[in-house]
Amino acid sequence: MAYLVVLVLDNVEKCEAVLDAWQAAGAGGATMLESSGLYRHAQALRDDMGLLPSLQTLLSRHEYRHRTLFTVVEDEATVDAILDATEQIVGDFSKPHTGILFVLPVLKARGLKKVWPKE
């Protein structure tokens, strides 16, 4: 059975290291999306900002972003290797500002194994 591994990474600076670790752990590839969570979205909306905020206020506003990474792997051993490698980089997921990681079974998948032409 195949598995979908999804990581919502809080610290975007660790993204490259996580992707490298996933590849070393056996992921054949991964997809990365820029994302933002509901909590951070609510923090970015401010009630104290006037109807027409100044240009300086708009430019100084900090955007809070995550990276959502996902990959499909073919066995539980690879899932476990990815989970361990991710925790070594990100740290304990029970701590704040690390992110969330979850795994779902994939009932059917096409295109997991690709034979790429040599250049």
C-alpha positions in Angstrom: 0.0 0.0 0.0 1.2 3.5 -0.7 1.1 6.4 1.8 0.8 10.2 1.5 3.1 12.0 3.9 2.1 15.6 4.5 4.2 18.2 6.5 3.0 21.7 7.2 6.4 23.2 8.1 6.4 26.3 10.4 10.0 27.3 9.8 10.5 27.9 6.1 14.2 28.1 6.6 14.3 24.4 7.3 12.5 23.5 4.1 15.6 22.7 2.0 17.0 20.5 4.7 13.7 18.6 5.1 13.5 18.0 1.3 17.1 16.7 1.3 16.3 14.4 4.2 13.1 13.1 2.6 15.1 12.2 -0.6 17.8 10.5 1.5 15.1 8.6 3.4 13.6 7.2 0.1 11.1 9.7 -1.2 11.1 9.6 -5.0 10.0 13.2 -5.1 8.0 15.8 -3.2 5.7 18.7 -3.9 6.0 22.0 -2.0 3.3 24.6 -1.6 3.4 28.0 0.1 0.7 28.1 2.7 -0.7 30.0 5.6 -2.7 28.7 8.6 -5.9 30.1 10.1 -4.2 31.2 13.3 -1.6 33.2 11.5 -4.2 34.6 9.2 -6.2 35.8 12.2 -3.0 37.4 13.7 -2.4 39.3 10.4 -5.8 40.9 10.4 -5.7 43.9 12.7 -8.7 45.7 14.1 -6.6 48.7 15.0 -5.7 49.5 11.4 -7.7 52.4 10.0 -9.8 52.2 6.9 -7.1 53.7 4.8 -3.8 52.6 6.3 -0.6 54.4 5.5 1.8 53.1 2.9 4.4 52.6 5.7 2.0 50.5 7.7 1.2 48.3 4.7 4.9 47.9 3.8 6.0 47.1 7.3 3.3 44.3 7.8 5.0 41.0 8.2 3.6 38.0 6.2 3.5 34.7 8.0 4.0 31.7 5.7 4.4 28.0 6.0 5.5 25.4 3.5 3.3 22.4 3.0 5.3 19.5 1.6 3.9 16.2 0.5 5.1 13.0 -1.0 3.7 9.5 -1.8 5.8 6.6 -0.8 5.2 2.9 -1.3 5.8 1.3 2.1 5.7 1.9 5.9 9.5 1.6 6.2 10.0 4.7 4.0 7.3 6.5 6.0 9.1 5.8 9.2 12.4 6.9 7.8 10.8 10.1 6.6 9.2 10.8 10.0 12.5 10.2 11.8 14.5 12.3 9.4 12.0 15.2 9.7 12.0 15.2 13.5 15.8 15.3 13.5 15.6 18.6 11.6 12.4 20.2 12.9 12.5 18.9 16.4 9.7 17.5 18.6 6.3 18.2 17.0 4.7 18.6 20.4 6.7 21.9 20.7 5.2 25.2 19.3 6.3 26.6 16.0 7.4 23.3 14.5 4.4 22.4 12.3 2.3 19.3 11.8 3.0 16.0 10.1 0.5 13.4 9.2 0.3 10.2 7.0 -2.7 8.9 5.1 -3.1 5.7 3.2 -3.4 6.0 -0.6 -5.8 3.4 -2.0 -4.8 3.8 -5.6 -2.0 5.7 -7.3 -0.6 6.1 -10.8 2.7 7.5 -11.9 4.7 6.8 -8.7 7.6 5.1 -10.6 8.9 7.1 -13.5 11.6 6.3 -15.9 13.0 9.6 -17.0 14.9 9.9 -20.3 18.6 10.5 -20.0 19.8 13.8 -21.2 
